């Protein structure tokens, strides 16, 4: 499912227009992005938690030449599924 399809499903279930549902979805995603970029975690009970995690600098290998390369430290986003989401998948 892609973003427009998700917005359409929200519109249908909430009895609002597709444009309004798309605006709501964009607002939610913007707020999650802003919070995680500031270092806060976002917990949606039953669904899961988004959080920023730091990755340490490390040595990697160029797959074409086999030469070792230095990979710099960076931040990434992690998602941990909640209990209800895990149970619905199983």
mmCIF file as gemmi writes it, N, C-alpha and C atoms, coordinates in Angstrom:
data_model
loop_
_atom_site.group_PDB
_atom_site.id
_atom_site.type_symbol
_atom_site.label_atom_id
_atom_site.label_alt_id
_atom_site.label_comp_id
_atom_site.label_asym_id
_atom_site.label_entity_id
_atom_site.label_seq_id
_atom_site.pdbx_PDB_ins_code
_atom_site.Cartn_x
_atom_site.Cartn_y
_atom_site.Cartn_z
_atom_site.occupancy
_atom_site.B_iso_or_equiv
_atom_site.pdbx_formal_charge
_atom_site.auth_seq_id
_atom_site.auth_asym_id
_atom_site.pdbx_PDB_model_num
ATOM 1 N N . UNK Axp A 1 ? 0.849 -1.174 0 1 0 ? 1 A 1
ATOM 2 C CA . UNK Axp A 1 ? 0 0 0 1 0 ? 1 A 1
ATOM 3 C C . UNK Axp A 1 ? 0.89 1.23 0 1 0 ? 1 A 1
ATOM 4 N N . UNK Axp A 2 ? 0.563 2.161 -0.868 1 0 ? 2 A 1
ATOM 5 C CA . UNK Axp A 2 ? 1.3 3.416 -0.949 1 0 ? 2 A 1
ATOM 6 C C . UNK Axp A 2 ? 0.514 4.525 -0.256 1 0 ? 2 A 1
ATOM 7 N N . UNK Axp A 3 ? 1.148 5.672 -0.147 1 0 ? 3 A 1
ATOM 8 C CA . UNK Axp A 3 ? 0.566 6.796 0.589 1 0 ? 3 A 1
ATOM 9 C C . UNK Axp A 3 ? -0.816 7.219 0.053 1 0 ? 3 A 1
ATOM 10 N N . UNK Axp A 4 ? -1.014 7.36 -1.269 1 0 ? 4 A 1
ATOM 11 C CA . UNK Axp A 4 ? -2.35 7.748 -1.754 1 0 ? 4 A 1
ATOM 12 C C . UNK Axp A 4 ? -3.421 6.702 -1.437 1 0 ? 4 A 1
ATOM 13 N N . UNK Axp A 5 ? -3.031 5.449 -1.481 1 0 ? 5 A 1
ATOM 14 C CA . UNK Axp A 5 ? -3.988 4.381 -1.16 1 0 ? 5 A 1
ATOM 15 C C . UNK Axp A 5 ? -4.343 4.41 0.325 1 0 ? 5 A 1
ATOM 16 N N . UNK Axp A 6 ? -3.356 4.695 1.171 1 0 ? 6 A 1
ATOM 17 C CA . UNK Axp A 6 ? -3.602 4.815 2.604 1 0 ? 6 A 1
ATOM 18 C C . UNK Axp A 6 ? -4.522 6.002 2.89 1 0 ? 6 A 1
ATOM 19 N N . UNK Axp A 7 ? -4.286 7.118 2.224 1 0 ? 7 A 1
ATOM 20 C CA . UNK Axp A 7 ? -5.145 8.3 2.403 1 0 ? 7 A 1
ATOM 21 C C . UNK Axp A 7 ? -6.574 7.988 1.963 1 0 ? 7 A 1
ATOM 22 N N . UNK Axp A 8 ? -6.738 7.245 0.879 1 0 ? 8 A 1
ATOM 23 C CA . UNK Axp A 8 ? -8.075 6.876 0.405 1 0 ? 8 A 1
ATOM 24 C C . UNK Axp A 8 ? -8.776 5.974 1.417 1 0 ? 8 A 1
ATOM 25 N N . UNK Axp A 9 ? -8.041 5.037 2.014 1 0 ? 9 A 1
ATOM 26 C CA . UNK Axp A 9 ? -8.626 4.147 3.021 1 0 ? 9 A 1
ATOM 27 C C . UNK Axp A 9 ? -9.033 4.931 4.26 1 0 ? 9 A 1
ATOM 28 N N . UNK Axp A 10 ? -8.222 5.897 4.665 1 0 ? 10 A 1
ATOM 29 C CA . UNK Axp A 10 ? -8.557 6.74 5.815 1 0 ? 10 A 1
ATOM 30 C C . UNK Axp A 10 ? -9.809 7.553 5.514 1 0 ? 10 A 1
ATOM 31 N N . UNK Axp A 11 ? -9.893 8.099 4.296 1 0 ? 11 A 1
ATOM 32 C CA . UNK Axp A 11 ? -11.057 8.894 3.898 1 0 ? 11 A 1
ATOM 33 C C . UNK Axp A 11 ? -12.335 8.063 3.952 1 0 ? 11 A 1
ATOM 34 N N . UNK Axp A 12 ? -12.237 6.844 3.468 1 0 ? 12 A 1
ATOM 35 C CA . UNK Axp A 12 ? -13.418 5.968 3.448 1 0 ? 12 A 1
ATOM 36 C C . UNK Axp A 12 ? -13.871 5.6 4.857 1 0 ? 12 A 1
ATOM 37 N N . UNK Axp A 13 ? -12.936 5.252 5.728 1 0 ? 13 A 1
ATOM 38 C CA . UNK Axp A 13 ? -13.291 4.846 7.09 1 0 ? 13 A 1
ATOM 39 C C . UNK Axp A 13 ? -13.735 6.023 7.955 1 0 ? 13 A 1
ATOM 40 N N . UNK Axp A 14 ? -13.211 7.218 7.673 1 0 ? 14 A 1
ATOM 41 C CA . UNK Axp A 14 ? -13.511 8.38 8.5 1 0 ? 14 A 1
ATOM 42 C C . UNK Axp A 14 ? -14.622 9.253 7.931 1 0 ? 14 A 1
ATOM 43 N N . UNK Axp A 15 ? -15.099 8.908 6.75 1 0 ? 15 A 1
ATOM 44 C CA . UNK Axp A 15 ? -16.156 9.666 6.081 1 0 ? 15 A 1
ATOM 45 C C . UNK Axp A 15 ? -15.746 11.131 5.878 1 0 ? 15 A 1
ATOM 46 N N . UNK Axp A 16 ? -14.514 11.316 5.371 1 0 ? 16 A 1
ATOM 47 C CA . UNK Axp A 16 ? -14.027 12.646 5.011 1 0 ? 16 A 1
ATOM 48 C C . UNK Axp A 16 ? -13.509 12.573 3.578 1 0 ? 16 A 1
ATOM 49 N N . UNK Axp A 17 ? -13.202 13.72 2.986 1 0 ? 17 A 1
ATOM 50 C CA . UNK Axp A 17 ? -12.718 13.738 1.602 1 0 ? 17 A 1
ATOM 51 C C . UNK Axp A 17 ? -11.298 13.165 1.531 1 0 ? 17 A 1
ATOM 52 N N . UNK Axp A 18 ? -10.944 12.712 0.34 1 0 ? 18 A 1
ATOM 53 C CA . UNK Axp A 18 ? -9.591 12.17 0.137 1 0 ? 18 A 1
ATOM 54 C C . UNK Axp A 18 ? -8.537 13.258 0.349 1 0 ? 18 A 1
ATOM 55 N N . UNK Axp A 19 ? -8.85 14.469 -0.076 1 0 ? 19 A 1
ATOM 56 C CA . UNK Axp A 19 ? -7.891 15.572 0.108 1 0 ? 19 A 1
ATOM 57 C C . UNK Axp A 19 ? -7.661 15.853 1.585 1 0 ? 19 A 1
ATOM 58 N N . UNK Axp A 20 ? -8.733 15.865 2.372 1 0 ? 20 A 1
ATOM 59 C CA . UNK Axp A 20 ? -8.608 16.114 3.809 1 0 ? 20 A 1
ATOM 60 C C . UNK Axp A 20 ? -7.834 14.971 4.473 1 0 ? 20 A 1
ATOM 61 N N . UNK Axp A 21 ? -8.105 13.734 4.066 1 0 ? 21 A 1
ATOM 62 C CA . UNK Axp A 21 ? -7.397 12.58 4.619 1 0 ? 21 A 1
ATOM 63 C C . UNK Axp A 21 ? -5.908 12.654 4.271 1 0 ? 21 A 1
ATOM 64 N N . UNK Axp A 22 ? -5.596 13.087 3.058 1 0 ? 22 A 1
ATOM 65 C CA . UNK Axp A 22 ? -4.193 13.228 2.657 1 0 ? 22 A 1
ATOM 66 C C . UNK Axp A 22 ? -3.51 14.314 3.487 1 0 ? 22 A 1
ATOM 67 N N . UNK Axp A 23 ? -4.227 15.407 3.766 1 0 ? 23 A 1
ATOM 68 C CA . UNK Axp A 23 ? -3.67 16.471 4.609 1 0 ? 23 A 1
ATOM 69 C C . UNK Axp A 23 ? -3.391 15.966 6.023 1 0 ? 23 A 1
ATOM 70 N N . UNK Axp A 24 ? -4.318 15.194 6.571 1 0 ? 24 A 1
ATOM 71 C CA . UNK Axp A 24 ? -4.152 14.641 7.921 1 0 ? 24 A 1
ATOM 72 C C . UNK Axp A 24 ? -2.963 13.687 7.95 1 0 ? 24 A 1
ATOM 73 N N . UNK Axp A 25 ? -2.879 12.812 6.96 1 0 ? 25 A 1
ATOM 74 C CA . UNK Axp A 25 ? -1.776 11.852 6.884 1 0 ? 25 A 1
ATOM 75 C C . UNK Axp A 25 ? -0.435 12.578 6.774 1 0 ? 25 A 1
ATOM 76 N N . UNK Axp A 26 ? -0.367 13.611 5.937 1 0 ? 26 A 1
ATOM 77 C CA . UNK Axp A 26 ? 0.87 14.385 5.796 1 0 ? 26 A 1
ATOM 78 C C . UNK Axp A 26 ? 1.241 15.071 7.102 1 0 ? 26 A 1
ATOM 79 N N . UNK Axp A 27 ? 0.246 15.595 7.817 1 0 ? 27 A 1
ATOM 80 C CA . UNK Axp A 27 ? 0.509 16.255 9.103 1 0 ? 27 A 1
ATOM 81 C C . UNK Axp A 27 ? 1.06 15.258 10.117 1 0 ? 27 A 1
ATOM 82 N N . UNK Axp A 28 ? 0.497 14.071 10.158 1 0 ? 28 A 1
ATOM 83 C CA . UNK Axp A 28 ? 0.967 13.037 11.081 1 0 ? 28 A 1
ATOM 84 C C . UNK Axp A 28 ? 2.414 12.659 10.763 1 0 ? 28 A 1
ATOM 85 N N . UNK Axp A 29 ? 2.689 12.424 9.496 1 0 ? 29 A 1
ATOM 86 C CA . UNK Axp A 29 ? 4.04 12.026 9.096 1 0 ? 29 A 1
ATOM 87 C C . UNK Axp A 29 ? 5.05 13.146 9.349 1 0 ? 29 A 1
ATOM 88 N N . UNK Axp A 30 ? 4.641 14.392 9.124 1 0 ? 30 A 1
ATOM 89 C CA . UNK Axp A 30 ? 5.53 15.528 9.405 1 0 ? 30 A 1
ATOM 90 C C . UNK Axp A 30 ? 5.862 15.618 10.89 1 0 ? 30 A 1
ATOM 91 N N . UNK Axp A 31 ? 4.864 15.416 11.738 1 0 ? 31 A 1
ATOM 92 C CA . UNK Axp A 31 ? 5.093 15.484 13.181 1 0 ? 31 A 1
ATOM 93 C C . UNK Axp A 31 ? 5.995 14.35 13.664 1 0 ? 31 A 1
ATOM 94 N N . UNK Axp A 32 ? 5.803 13.15 13.122 1 0 ? 32 A 1
ATOM 95 C CA . UNK Axp A 32 ? 6.672 12.017 13.478 1 0 ? 32 A 1
ATOM 96 C C . UNK Axp A 32 ? 8.099 12.32 13.035 1 0 ? 32 A 1
ATOM 97 N N . UNK Axp A 33 ? 8.26 12.828 11.821 1 0 ? 33 A 1
ATOM 98 C CA . UNK Axp A 33 ? 9.579 13.157 11.296 1 0 ? 33 A 1
ATOM 99 C C . UNK Axp A 33 ? 10.267 14.222 12.145 1 0 ? 33 A 1
ATOM 100 N N . UNK Axp A 34 ? 9.531 15.267 12.51 1 0 ? 34 A 1
ATOM 101 C CA . UNK Axp A 34 ? 10.094 16.343 13.316 1 0 ? 34 A 1
ATOM 102 C C . UNK Axp A 34 ? 10.537 15.835 14.687 1 0 ? 34 A 1
ATOM 103 N N . UNK Axp A 35 ? 9.68 15.047 15.329 1 0 ? 35 A 1
ATOM 104 C CA . UNK Axp A 35 ? 9.996 14.539 16.664 1 0 ? 35 A 1
ATOM 105 C C . UNK Axp A 35 ? 11.226 13.629 16.636 1 0 ? 35 A 1
ATOM 106 N N . UNK Axp A 36 ? 11.278 12.712 15.674 1 0 ? 36 A 1
ATOM 107 C CA . UNK Axp A 36 ? 12.398 11.773 15.604 1 0 ? 36 A 1
ATOM 108 C C . UNK Axp A 36 ? 13.689 12.509 15.243 1 0 ? 36 A 1
ATOM 109 N N . UNK Axp A 37 ? 13.599 13.514 14.375 1 0 ? 37 A 1
ATOM 110 C CA . UNK Axp A 37 ? 14.813 14.252 14.005 1 0 ? 37 A 1
ATOM 111 C C . UNK Axp A 37 ? 15.378 15.042 15.191 1 0 ? 37 A 1
ATOM 112 N N . UNK Axp A 38 ? 14.515 15.416 16.162 1 0 ? 38 A 1
ATOM 113 C CA . UNK Axp A 38 ? 14.971 16.107 17.367 1 0 ? 38 A 1
ATOM 114 C C . UNK Axp A 38 ? 15.494 15.135 18.419 1 0 ? 38 A 1
ATOM 115 N N . UNK Axp A 39 ? 15.344 13.847 18.188 1 0 ? 39 A 1
ATOM 116 C CA . UNK Axp A 39 ? 15.832 12.851 19.142 1 0 ? 39 A 1
ATOM 117 C C . UNK Axp A 39 ? 14.75 12.273 20.034 1 0 ? 39 A 1
ATOM 118 N N . UNK Axp A 40 ? 13.516 12.721 19.873 1 0 ? 40 A 1
ATOM 119 C CA . UNK Axp A 40 ? 12.405 12.171 20.66 1 0 ? 40 A 1
ATOM 120 C C . UNK Axp A 40 ? 11.938 10.874 20.027 1 0 ? 40 A 1
ATOM 121 N N . UNK Axp A 41 ? 11.362 9.997 20.845 1 0 ? 41 A 1
ATOM 122 C CA . UNK Axp A 41 ? 10.748 8.799 20.275 1 0 ? 41 A 1
ATOM 123 C C . UNK Axp A 41 ? 9.247 9.048 20.171 1 0 ? 41 A 1
ATOM 124 N N . UNK Axp A 42 ? 8.615 8.393 19.211 1 0 ? 42 A 1
ATOM 125 C CA . UNK Axp A 42 ? 7.176 8.517 18.998 1 0 ? 42 A 1
ATOM 126 C C . UNK Axp A 42 ? 6.567 7.136 19.204 1 0 ? 42 A 1
ATOM 127 N N . UNK Axp A 43 ? 5.745 7.009 20.257 1 0 ? 43 A 1
ATOM 128 C CA . UNK Axp A 43 ? 5.114 5.726 20.579 1 0 ? 43 A 1
ATOM 129 C C . UNK Axp A 43 ? 3.641 5.777 20.24 1 0 ? 43 A 1
ATOM 130 N N . UNK Axp A 44 ? 3.21 4.868 19.402 1 0 ? 44 A 1
ATOM 131 C CA . UNK Axp A 44 ? 1.806 4.714 19.062 1 0 ? 44 A 1
ATOM 132 C C . UNK Axp A 44 ? 1.376 3.377 19.669 1 0 ? 44 A 1
ATOM 133 N N . UNK Axp A 45 ? 0.691 3.441 20.796 1 0 ? 45 A 1
ATOM 134 C CA . UNK Axp A 45 ? 0.357 2.246 21.567 1 0 ? 45 A 1
ATOM 135 C C . UNK Axp A 45 ? -0.367 1.236 20.678 1 0 ? 45 A 1
ATOM 136 N N . UNK Axp A 46 ? 0.112 0.007 20.698 1 0 ? 46 A 1
ATOM 137 C CA . UNK Axp A 46 ? -0.466 -1.064 19.902 1 0 ? 46 A 1
ATOM 138 C C . UNK Axp A 46 ? 0.113 -1.151 18.502 1 0 ? 46 A 1
ATOM 139 N N . UNK Axp A 47 ? 0.697 -0.062 18.014 1 0 ? 47 A 1
ATOM 140 C CA . UNK Axp A 47 ? 1.276 -0.07 16.67 1 0 ? 47 A 1
ATOM 141 C C . UNK Axp A 47 ? 2.781 -0.212 16.73 1 0 ? 47 A 1
ATOM 142 N N . UNK Axp A 48 ? 3.454 0.712 17.428 1 0 ? 48 A 1
ATOM 143 C CA . UNK Axp A 48 ? 4.899 0.613 17.53 1 0 ? 48 A 1
ATOM 144 C C . UNK Axp A 48 ? 5.541 1.927 17.918 1 0 ? 48 A 1
ATOM 145 N N . UNK Axp A 49 ? 6.869 1.925 17.931 1 0 ? 49 A 1
ATOM 146 C CA . UNK Axp A 49 ? 7.644 3.079 18.355 1 0 ? 49 A 1
ATOM 147 C C . UNK Axp A 49 ? 8.698 3.416 17.309 1 0 ? 49 A 1
ATOM 148 N N . UNK Axp A 50 ? 8.761 4.702 16.944 1 0 ? 50 A 1
ATOM 149 C CA . UNK Axp A 50 ? 9.798 5.221 16.064 1 0 ? 50 A 1
ATOM 150 C C . UNK Axp A 50 ? 10.82 5.919 16.94 1 0 ? 50 A 1
ATOM 151 N N . UNK Axp A 51 ? 12.108 5.675 16.692 1 0 ? 51 A 1
ATOM 152 C CA . UNK Axp A 51 ? 13.141 6.366 17.45 1 0 ? 51 A 1
ATOM 153 C C . UNK Axp A 51 ? 14.401 6.513 16.617 1 0 ? 51 A 1
ATOM 154 N N . UNK Axp A 52 ? 15.209 7.511 17.014 1 0 ? 52 A 1
ATOM 155 C CA . UNK Axp A 52 ? 16.481 7.743 16.34 1 0 ? 52 A 1
ATOM 156 C C . UNK Axp A 52 ? 17.549 6.927 17.048 1 0 ? 52 A 1
ATOM 157 N N . UNK Axp A 53 ? 18.379 6.269 16.278 1 0 ? 53 A 1
ATOM 158 C CA . UNK Axp A 53 ? 19.494 5.503 16.833 1 0 ? 53 A 1
ATOM 159 C C . UNK Axp A 53 ? 20.782 5.937 16.163 1 0 ? 53 A 1
ATOM 160 N N . UNK Axp A 54 ? 21.83 5.988 16.958 1 0 ? 54 A 1
ATOM 161 C CA . UNK Axp A 54 ? 23.145 6.381 16.451 1 0 ? 54 A 1
ATOM 162 C C . UNK Axp A 54 ? 23.881 5.14 15.958 1 0 ? 54 A 1
ATOM 163 N N . UNK Axp A 55 ? 24.531 5.272 14.822 1 0 ? 55 A 1
ATOM 164 C CA . UNK Axp A 55 ? 25.384 4.213 14.301 1 0 ? 55 A 1
ATOM 165 C C . UNK Axp A 55 ? 26.824 4.682 14.433 1 0 ? 55 A 1
ATOM 166 N N . UNK Axp A 56 ? 27.648 3.869 15.017 1 0 ? 56 A 1
ATOM 167 C CA . UNK Axp A 56 ? 29.054 4.226 15.226 1 0 ? 56 A 1
ATOM 168 C C . UNK Axp A 56 ? 29.818 4.151 13.904 1 0 ? 56 A 1
ATOM 169 N N . UNK Axp A 57 ? 30.927 4.867 13.853 1 0 ? 57 A 1
ATOM 170 C CA . UNK Axp A 57 ? 31.822 4.766 12.696 1 0 ? 57 A 1
ATOM 171 C C . UNK Axp A 57 ? 32.385 3.352 12.652 1 0 ? 57 A 1
ATOM 172 N N . UNK Axp A 58 ? 32.597 2.861 11.46 1 0 ? 58 A 1
ATOM 173 C CA . UNK Axp A 58 ? 33.095 1.49 11.327 1 0 ? 58 A 1
ATOM 174 C C . UNK Axp A 58 ? 33.876 1.333 10.032 1 0 ? 58 A 1
ATOM 175 N N . UNK Axp A 59 ? 34.58 0.247 9.932 1 0 ? 59 A 1
ATOM 176 C CA . UNK Axp A 59 ? 35.33 -0.058 8.722 1 0 ? 59 A 1
ATOM 177 C C . UNK Axp A 59 ? 34.513 -1.02 7.88 1 0 ? 59 A 1
ATOM 178 N N . UNK Axp A 60 ? 34.334 -0.672 6.607 1 0 ? 60 A 1
ATOM 179 C CA . UNK Axp A 60 ? 33.618 -1.531 5.678 1 0 ? 60 A 1
ATOM 180 C C . UNK Axp A 60 ? 34.546 -1.997 4.577 1 0 ? 60 A 1
ATOM 181 N N . UNK Axp A 61 ? 33.958 -2.622 3.561 1 0 ? 61 A 1
ATOM 182 C CA . UNK Axp A 61 ? 34.767 -3.122 2.458 1 0 ? 61 A 1
ATOM 183 C C . UNK Axp A 61 ? 34.08 -2.765 1.145 1 0 ? 61 A 1
ATOM 184 N N . UNK Axp A 62 ? 34.844 -2.206 0.227 1 0 ? 62 A 1
ATOM 185 C CA . UNK Axp A 62 ? 34.33 -1.918 -1.104 1 0 ? 62 A 1
ATOM 186 C C . UNK Axp A 62 ? 34.075 -3.255 -1.789 1 0 ? 62 A 1
ATOM 187 N N . UNK Axp A 63 ? 32.832 -3.554 -2.185 1 0 ? 63 A 1
ATOM 188 C CA . UNK Axp A 63 ? 32.533 -4.872 -2.755 1 0 ? 63 A 1
ATOM 189 C C . UNK Axp A 63 ? 33.194 -5.108 -4.116 1 0 ? 63 A 1
ATOM 190 N N . UNK Axp A 64 ? 33.529 -4.046 -4.836 1 0 ? 64 A 1
ATOM 191 C CA . UNK Axp A 64 ? 34.152 -4.233 -6.144 1 0 ? 64 A 1
ATOM 192 C C . UNK Axp A 64 ? 35.647 -4.504 -6.051 1 0 ? 64 A 1
ATOM 193 N N . UNK Axp A 65 ? 36.321 -3.8 -5.133 1 0 ? 65 A 1
ATOM 194 C CA . UNK Axp A 65 ? 37.778 -3.918 -5.06 1 0 ? 65 A 1
ATOM 195 C C . UNK Axp A 65 ? 38.264 -4.67 -3.832 1 0 ? 65 A 1
ATOM 196 N N . UNK Axp A 66 ? 37.415 -4.8 -2.823 1 0 ? 66 A 1
ATOM 197 C CA . UNK Axp A 66 ? 37.828 -5.45 -1.592 1 0 ? 66 A 1
ATOM 198 C C . UNK Axp A 66 ? 38.615 -4.527 -0.67 1 0 ? 66 A 1
ATOM 199 N N . UNK Axp A 67 ? 38.83 -3.272 -1.097 1 0 ? 67 A 1
ATOM 200 C CA . UNK Axp A 67 ? 39.576 -2.307 -0.296 1 0 ? 67 A 1
ATOM 201 C C . UNK Axp A 67 ? 38.785 -1.931 0.953 1 0 ? 67 A 1
ATOM 202 N N . UNK Axp A 68 ? 39.449 -1.83 2.094 1 0 ? 68 A 1
ATOM 203 C CA . UNK Axp A 68 ? 38.742 -1.351 3.287 1 0 ? 68 A 1
ATOM 204 C C . UNK Axp A 68 ? 38.429 0.14 3.157 1 0 ? 68 A 1
ATOM 205 N N . UNK Axp A 69 ? 37.244 0.534 3.605 1 0 ? 69 A 1
ATOM 206 C CA . UNK Axp A 69 ? 36.856 1.939 3.596 1 0 ? 69 A 1
ATOM 207 C C . UNK Axp A 69 ? 36.314 2.296 4.976 1 0 ? 69 A 1
ATOM 208 N N . UNK Axp A 70 ? 36.44 3.56 5.314 1 0 ? 70 A 1
ATOM 209 C CA . UNK Axp A 70 ? 35.94 4.026 6.608 1 0 ? 70 A 1
ATOM 210 C C . UNK Axp A 70 ? 34.523 4.568 6.408 1 0 ? 70 A 1
ATOM 211 N N . UNK Axp A 71 ? 33.56 4.029 7.133 1 0 ? 71 A 1
ATOM 212 C CA . UNK Axp A 71 ? 32.177 4.488 7.081 1 0 ? 71 A 1
ATOM 213 C C . UNK Axp A 71 ? 31.958 5.405 8.279 1 0 ? 71 A 1
ATOM 214 N N . UNK Axp A 72 ? 31.544 6.653 8.039 1 0 ? 72 A 1
ATOM 215 C CA . UNK Axp A 72 ? 31.399 7.607 9.143 1 0 ? 72 A 1
ATOM 216 C C . UNK Axp A 72 ? 30.196 7.288 10.032 1 0 ? 72 A 1
ATOM 217 N N . UNK Axp A 73 ? 30.209 7.829 11.239 1 0 ? 73 A 1
ATOM 218 C CA . UNK Axp A 73 ? 29.077 7.674 12.155 1 0 ? 73 A 1
ATOM 219 C C . UNK Axp A 73 ? 27.872 8.392 11.562 1 0 ? 73 A 1
ATOM 220 N N . UNK Axp A 74 ? 26.679 7.879 11.855 1 0 ? 74 A 1
ATOM 221 C CA . UNK Axp A 74 ? 25.457 8.494 11.345 1 0 ? 74 A 1
ATOM 222 C C . UNK Axp A 74 ? 24.294 8.145 12.265 1 0 ? 74 A 1
ATOM 223 N N . UNK Axp A 75 ? 23.177 8.796 12.018 1 0 ? 75 A 1
ATOM 224 C CA . UNK Axp A 75 ? 21.944 8.492 12.738 1 0 ? 75 A 1
ATOM 225 C C . UNK Axp A 75 ? 20.99 7.794 11.789 1 0 ? 75 A 1
ATOM 226 N N . UNK Axp A 76 ? 20.143 6.941 12.331 1 0 ? 76 A 1
ATOM 227 C CA . UNK Axp A 76 ? 19.149 6.245 11.528 1 0 ? 76 A 1
ATOM 228 C C . UNK Axp A 76 ? 17.845 6.179 12.315 1 0 ? 76 A 1
ATOM 229 N N . UNK Axp A 77 ? 16.776 5.818 11.653 1 0 ? 77 A 1
ATOM 230 C CA . UNK Axp A 77 ? 15.477 5.678 12.299 1 0 ? 77 A 1
ATOM 231 C C . UNK Axp A 77 ? 15.202 4.201 12.498 1 0 ? 77 A 1
ATOM 232 N N . UNK Axp A 78 ? 14.762 3.863 13.699 1 0 ? 78 A 1
ATOM 233 C CA . UNK Axp A 78 ? 14.412 2.483 14.012 1 0 ? 78 A 1
ATOM 234 C C . UNK Axp A 78 ? 12.921 2.42 14.334 1 0 ? 78 A 1
ATOM 235 N N . UNK Axp A 79 ? 12.298 1.319 13.98 1 0 ? 79 A 1
ATOM 236 C CA . UNK Axp A 79 ? 10.898 1.096 14.304 1 0 ? 79 A 1
ATOM 237 C C . UNK Axp A 79 ? 10.792 -0.232 15.027 1 0 ? 79 A 1
ATOM 238 N N . UNK Axp A 80 ? 10.146 -0.214 16.172 1 0 ? 80 A 1
ATOM 239 C CA . UNK Axp A 80 ? 9.908 -1.439 16.922 1 0 ? 80 A 1
ATOM 240 C C . UNK Axp A 80 ? 8.405 -1.66 16.955 1 0 ? 80 A 1
ATOM 241 N N . UNK Axp A 81 ? 7.96 -2.751 16.383 1 0 ? 81 A 1
ATOM 242 C CA . UNK Axp A 81 ? 6.531 -3.05 16.297 1 0 ? 81 A 1
ATOM 243 C C . UNK Axp A 81 ? 5.941 -3.299 17.683 1 0 ? 81 A 1
ATOM 244 N N . UNK Axp A 82 ? 4.729 -2.823 17.873 1 0 ? 82 A 1
ATOM 245 C CA . UNK Axp A 82 ? 4.016 -3.033 19.127 1 0 ? 82 A 1
ATOM 246 C C . UNK Axp A 82 ? 3.381 -4.41 19.185 1 0 ? 82 A 1
ATOM 247 N N . UNK Axp A 83 ? 2.889 -4.774 20.351 1 0 ? 83 A 1
ATOM 248 C CA . UNK Axp A 83 ? 2.327 -6.095 20.583 1 0 ? 83 A 1
ATOM 249 C C . UNK Axp A 83 ? 1.141 -6.382 19.662 1 0 ? 83 A 1
ATOM 250 N N . UNK Axp A 84 ? 0.218 -5.432 19.53 1 0 ? 84 A 1
ATOM 251 C CA . UNK Axp A 84 ? -0.973 -5.653 18.708 1 0 ? 84 A 1
ATOM 252 C C . UNK Axp A 84 ? -0.599 -5.851 17.242 1 0 ? 84 A 1
ATOM 253 N N . UNK Axp A 85 ? 0.371 -5.092 16.736 1 0 ? 85 A 1
ATOM 254 C CA . UNK Axp A 85 ? 0.807 -5.243 15.352 1 0 ? 85 A 1
ATOM 255 C C . UNK Axp A 85 ? 1.463 -6.601 15.142 1 0 ? 85 A 1
ATOM 256 N N . UNK Axp A 86 ? 2.312 -7.003 16.074 1 0 ? 86 A 1
ATOM 257 C CA . UNK Axp A 86 ? 2.959 -8.322 15.973 1 0 ? 86 A 1
ATOM 258 C C . UNK Axp A 86 ? 1.933 -9.448 15.959 1 0 ? 86 A 1
ATOM 259 N N . UNK Axp A 87 ? 0.936 -9.335 16.847 1 0 ? 87 A 1
ATOM 260 C CA . UNK Axp A 87 ? -0.083 -10.385 16.924 1 0 ? 87 A 1
ATOM 261 C C . UNK Axp A 87 ? -0.953 -10.437 15.675 1 0 ? 87 A 1
ATOM 262 N N . UNK Axp A 88 ? -1.246 -9.287 15.067 1 0 ? 88 A 1
ATOM 263 C CA . UNK Axp A 88 ? -2.092 -9.272 13.871 1 0 ? 88 A 1
ATOM 264 C C . UNK Axp A 88 ? -1.365 -9.868 12.666 1 0 ? 88 A 1
ATOM 265 N N . UNK Axp A 89 ? -0.027 -9.758 12.646 1 0 ? 89 A 1
ATOM 266 C CA . UNK Axp A 89 ? 0.753 -10.33 11.554 1 0 ? 89 A 1
ATOM 267 C C . UNK Axp A 89 ? 0.835 -11.843 11.691 1 0 ? 89 A 1
ATOM 268 N N . UNK Axp A 90 ? 0.911 -12.315 12.92 1 0 ? 90 A 1
ATOM 269 C CA . UNK Axp A 90 ? 0.985 -13.769 13.146 1 0 ? 90 A 1
ATOM 270 C C . UNK Axp A 90 ? -0.395 -14.3 13.171 1 0 ? 90 A 1
